[in-house]
Structures are given as structure tokens and as C-alpha cells.
Amino acid sequence: MMKMKRKKITIKKIDDKTARQVTFSKRRKGLFKKAEELSVLCDAEVGLIVFSSTGKLFDYCSTSMKDTITRYNAQDHGINKLNTPSQELQLEASNRIKLDKEIADRTQQLKQMKGDDIEALNLNELQLLEKTLHIGFNRVIETKEKRIMSEISDLQKMETVLKEENKLLKHKVEVRQMISMMSKTRCPSLIDSKIGIQEERVSLDSISCASDPLFEDDYSDTSLKLGLPFSNRRC
């Protein structure tokens, strides 16, 4: 029986995003499997690091990735062994790799929470993502409700203050109107009272002059003087 010749695949970038993600997932698993077989068959220390097109990091190591990276950094790569990196530089490189991995993981999680790059997730990962989004949604609603209630409370307080200020201003206006009306009604009475007082003073002065003893003496003397000749004539 004649075997069909396997179709040769052209090695180029896959344009379709979903197909590219599926191919990456399959090829990555195959690559890690080959690395594991190499480490077992040949007793080799194998470390493999892969970054996806979305920035997510995948790694495999037959022993410890940290130790493998430290050993890799300690190699001279054709340079004299005296120029091997110091322990501080090795630690810094290790920390940098850890930080890069954490940043890549967080970036991928953020993209997945936005709904991007979720085609390669399995059912459990999708359920976990759904649960995380549900918890975050509830927290957003709670925070929004608290903010709304706080704003309502502030508006109510402001309303109370404005009512008190309005009441105070209204009272001041009423007092001013009352004072103005009282001043207008009192002015004519004050003028009449002043005129009456002056007339009373004039009449009192005239009465006092008529009742003055000096005035009475002068009047009596005059009457007596006028009366004597008249009496003599009669006699």
C-alpha cells in the first residue's frame, strides 16, 4: 500500500489570530515534550523559555529554572573565567527575569479580563476568569453606591444650610421693612407734637406775664391815679 506524502507546510506567520493561537499552543506543548525527552535521554540540564505574541511567558526546566539561569550567567561564553559575573550581578539578573515574568503574567491577565486572548484558555481557566470578573463587578457596584449615597448626603446637608440662610435673610428683610414703615408713620406725629409743644410754651408765657406781681402793681397804681381826680370832682 502506497503511503501518501505528507504535505509540506510553508513556514510563515499565520495571519488568522485564532489559528495562530491554536498552533502556538500545540507547538509549545510539543517543544516542551522534546525538551523533557532530551533531558531524560541524555541526562542534560535543559531550560526553555518561550514568550507568546501577546507577551505571556511559558517555561520548562528539568531541574530549577533559577539554578539553570544562574549557571548560564556564570558561563564565560568564550571570555576568561576570571570575568565571570559576580554574585550580585547573578542575583540581579535572576530578579530581573522574575520581574519580567510577573509583568508578562499580569499583562496577560489584564488582557484576558478585557476579553482578549481567551481562546487558549480551558474551561477551568474560563470559569476562574468569570468568577474574578464577577467579584470585581460587585465591588464596582458597591463602590458606586457608596459614592452616590455620600453625594446625596452632602447635597442634603447643603440644602439644610441653604434653608437656614434663606430663613435668616427673610427675617432680616422683614425687620428692615418693619423699621422703614415705623419711621414713615412716626415722622408726622413727631412734627405735630413739636408744634403743639411750642404753642403750649407761648400760652404759658403769656399767662405767666399776666400773673406777674409787677404787672399787677403797675396796673393798680395807674387805676388809682386815674381815679383820684374823678373822686375830687364829685366831692
C-alpha positions in Angstrom: 0.0 0.0 0.0 1.4 3.3 -1.1 1.7 6.0 1.7 0.6 9.5 1.0 3.3 12.0 1.1 2.9 14.5 4.0 2.1 17.9 2.8 4.9 20.4 3.4 3.8 23.4 5.4 5.2 26.8 4.4 6.9 28.3 7.4 5.5 31.8 7.7 3.4 33.9 10.1 -0.2 32.7 10.4 -2.5 35.6 9.7 -5.6 34.3 11.4 -5.4 35.2 15.1 -7.3 32.1 16.4 -5.4 29.7 14.2 -2.1 31.3 15.3 -3.0 30.9 18.9 -4.1 27.2 18.5 -0.9 26.4 16.6 1.2 28.1 19.2 -0.4 26.1 22.0 0.1 22.8 20.1 3.7 23.6 19.0 4.6 24.8 22.5 3.5 21.5 24.1 5.4 19.6 21.5 8.5 21.7 22.1 8.4 21.2 25.9 7.9 17.4 25.4 11.0 17.3 23.2 13.0 19.2 25.8 11.8 16.8 28.5 12.8 13.8 26.4 16.2 15.4 25.7 16.9 15.9 29.4 15.9 12.3 30.3 17.6 10.5 27.4 20.9 12.5 27.6 20.9 13.4 31.3 21.1 17.0 30.3 20.1 20.1 32.2 17.5 21.8 30.0 15.9 25.1 30.5 13.4 26.5 28.0 11.7 30.0 28.0 9.0 31.0 25.5 7.2 34.3 25.1 3.9 34.3 23.2 3.0 37.1 20.7 0.8 38.5 23.5 3.7 38.7 25.9 2.8 35.7 28.1 5.7 33.7 29.3 6.0 29.9 29.3 9.0 28.0 30.6 10.2 24.5 31.3 13.2 23.3 33.2 14.5 19.9 34.0 15.8 21.0 37.4 15.4 24.5 38.7 15.0 27.4 36.4 16.7 29.7 38.9 19.7 27.5 39.2 19.9 26.9 35.4 19.8 30.7 34.7 22.4 31.3 37.4 24.6 28.6 35.8 24.0 30.1 32.4 25.0 33.6 33.6 28.1 32.2 35.2 29.5 30.8 31.9 32.2 32.8 30.3 30.9 32.3 26.7 34.4 32.4 25.3 35.6 35.0 27.8 38.1 34.3 30.5 36.5 32.7 33.6 38.0 35.5 35.7 35.5 37.8 34.1 32.5 35.7 35.2 29.7 37.8 36.7 29.7 38.5 40.4 27.2 37.0 42.8 25.4 40.4 42.9 25.0 40.6 39.2 23.7 37.0 39.0 21.1 37.8 41.7 20.1 40.9 39.8 19.7 39.0 36.6 17.6 36.4 38.4 15.4 39.1 39.9 15.0 40.8 36.6 13.8 37.6 35.0 11.3 37.0 37.8 10.1 40.6 37.4 9.8 40.2 33.6 7.8 37.0 34.1 5.5 38.6 36.6 4.9 41.6 34.4 4.1 39.4 31.5 1.7 37.4 33.6 -0.1 40.5 34.9 -0.3 41.9 31.4 -1.8 38.7 30.1 -4.3 38.6 32.9 -5.3 42.2 32.2 -5.8 41.4 28.5 -7.9 38.4 29.4 -10.0 40.4 31.8 -10.7 42.7 28.8 -11.8 39.7 26.8 -8.7 39.4 24.7 -6.6 36.3 24.1 -9.0 33.9 25.8 -9.2 31.3 23.0 -6.4 29.2 24.5 -8.0 29.1 28.0 -9.6 25.8 29.1 -12.9 25.5 30.9 -11.5 25.8 34.4 -9.5 28.9 33.5 -12.5 30.5 31.9 -14.6 29.8 35.0 -11.9 31.3 37.2 -11.8 34.4 34.9 -15.6 34.6 35.1 -15.6 34.4 38.9 -12.9 37.1 39.1 -14.8 39.4 36.8 -18.0 38.8 38.8 -16.3 39.7 42.1 -14.8 42.8 40.5 -18.1 43.8 39.1 -19.8 43.6 42.5 -17.0 45.7 44.1 -17.5 48.3 41.4 -21.3 48.4 42.1 -20.7 48.7 45.9 -18.2 51.5 45.5 -20.5 53.3 43.1 -23.4 53.0 45.5 -21.3 54.4 48.4 -20.2 57.3 46.3 -23.8 58.1 45.3 -25.1 57.9 48.9 -22.2 60.1 50.0 -23.1 62.7 47.4 -26.8 62.6 48.3 -25.8 63.1 52.0 -23.7 66.1 51.0 -26.5 67.6 48.9 -29.0 67.2 51.8 -26.6 68.9 54.2 -26.1 71.7 51.7 -29.9 72.0 51.3 -30.3 72.4 55.1 -27.7 75.1 55.3 -29.3 77.0 52.4 -32.7 76.8 54.0 -31.3 78.2 57.3 -29.5 81.0 55.4 -32.7 81.8 53.4 -34.7 81.9 56.6 -32.2 84.3 58.2 -32.2 86.6 55.2 -36.0 86.6 55.1 -36.1 87.6 58.8 -33.7 90.4 58.2 -35.7 91.7 55.2 -38.9 91.7 57.3 -37.2 93.5 60.2 -35.9 96.2 57.8 -39.4 96.6 56.2 -41.0 97.0 59.6 -38.4 99.6 60.7 -39.0 101.5 57.5 -42.8 101.5 57.9 -42.5 102.6 61.6 -40.2 105.5 60.6 -42.6 106.7 57.9 -45.6 106.6 60.3 -43.8 108.3 63.2 -42.5 111.4 61.4 -45.8 113.4 61.0 -46.7 112.8 64.7 -43.4 114.0 65.8 -43.8 117.2 63.8 -47.3 117.8 65.2 -46.1 117.1 68.7 -43.3 119.7 68.3 -45.7 122.3 67.1 -48.1 121.6 70.0 -45.3 121.9 72.5 -44.3 125.3 71.1 -47.9 126.6 71.2 -48.2 125.4 74.8 -45.0 127.3 75.7 -46.3 130.5 74.2 -49.6 130.3 76.0 -47.8 129.6 79.3 -45.5 132.5 78.8 -48.5 134.8 78.2 -50.2 133.5 81.3 -47.1 133.9 83.4 -46.7 137.5 82.3 -50.3 138.4 83.2 -50.0 136.9 86.6 -46.7 138.7 87.3 -46.9 140.9 90.6 -45.0 143.7 89.0 -47.5 143.8 86.2 -50.4 143.8 88.7 -48.8 146.7 90.7 -48.3 148.9 87.7 -51.9 148.3 86.7 -53.3 149.1 90.1 -51.2 152.2 90.5 -52.4 153.5 87.2 -56.0 152.9 88.1 -55.7 154.6 91.4 -54.0 157.6 89.9 -56.7 157.9 87.3 -59.4 157.6 89.9 -58.4 160.4 92.3 -59.3 163.5 90.3 -62.6 161.9 89.4 -63.4 161.5 93.1 -62.4 165.1 93.9 -64.7 166.4 91.2 -67.6 164.5 92.7 -66.9 165.8 96.1 
